Amino acid sequence: MNTILFQIPLAVDSLGLDLLPNTEPSEKTLSIIELITSGGLGGQIIMTTLGVLSILTVYLFVERFQMLKKAMKEDPHFMNKVTDYLSDNKVDSVLTLCERSASPVASLIAKGTLSKSGSSKDIQEAMERQGNLEVYKLEHNLASLATIAGAAPMIGFLGTVIGMILAFHEMASAGGQIDVEMLSKGIYTAMTTTVAGLIVGIVAFLAYNNLVVKVTRATFKMEEATADFIEIIAKSK
């Protein structure tokens, strides 16, 4: 039996190039801008709100981080200088040194120096009051970060609920002419707000906890400085 092979001629031009169109499906990509603006007015409002919260999170973290870094910076010879000045009864020198240091520990030492004529209990109470004020300054805006960490995911979920309501409303309005594209578009648009809210919330949560750890370290340093100063005063009397 002879096998007959059929050859189908391809469309080529004079240079021998294939003239048939490329039928491979092209991959459709979606930019961030398209993803944000594809959710309608409600989705755009939610995404804009989350964008503002993300910028605020970065600003608060950088501002607090720089402030805490400066607050925890200390001179290793600071307490030795304080001891030397107090042993010579040079109160003004101690206050000048504390003013130059401009740290929470220096503020405590300055407060204790001004109260050194009182009893140890009076000195400790004065330094504790100053310490509470310094801790309050260190914790400034941390509550805002904690609020963003909790509110951002809820705002994202709110956008999801709004998106799903709008999607089902369109399906109900379409009557029996419902296709997969109509449903899928509404779903991915709605879920975008959830993802954005979770991202902002997670970043704010990590930033908040990082700063809380630094505040705790600064608080321990102030407590240590208070104990050391009271001991110095007790020895000098």
PyMOL commands that set and color helices and strands:
alter all, ss='L'
color gray80, all
select helices_A, chain A and resi 32-37+40-72+78-87+91-101+104-114+120-138+142-173+180-236
alter helices_A, ss='H'
color red, helices_A
deselect
rebuild
show_as cartoon
